[in-house]
Amino acid sequence: MHPPASTGACFSSFQAVGLSPSSGGPPSRRSRERRAYQLALAGGVAGVVAVVGFILAAVGVMGFGIPFIAVIIAVVCGLLFRRTVS
């Protein structure tokens, strides 16, 4: 059998994971390139979904909700892309 553990002892050795990088410095060139690529890819896919969705919504196959959300995502990705590469 296992010995009884105290309530706080098993979690005291773990560090809290934050959203900021541990070094605190600016991101490396490779990480910026990767982020820019991912943002361009996500923005492009969202743009295609928006265009196809608006066409299907205009024909009456589906509503305008999904294309509208896709446009918002594409715009946010575009703005974050510009901020990443500048």
GIDAQUI-V147346 format. One record per pair of residues at least 12 apart in sequence whose C-alpha atoms are under 8 Angstrom apart, sorted by the first residue. I is the first residue (numbers start at 1). J is the second residue. Records with the same first field share a line. If there is no record, write none. Layout:
BEGIN
I: J, J
END
This chain:
BEGIN
32: 84, 85
35: 81, 84
36: 81, 84, 85
39: 77, 78, 80, 81
40: 77, 78, 81
42: 74, 77
43: 73, 74, 75, 76, 77, 78
44: 74
45: 74
46: 70, 71, 73, 74
47: 70, 71, 74
49: 67, 70
50: 66, 67, 68, 69, 70, 71
51: 67
52: 67
53: 66, 67
54: 67
END
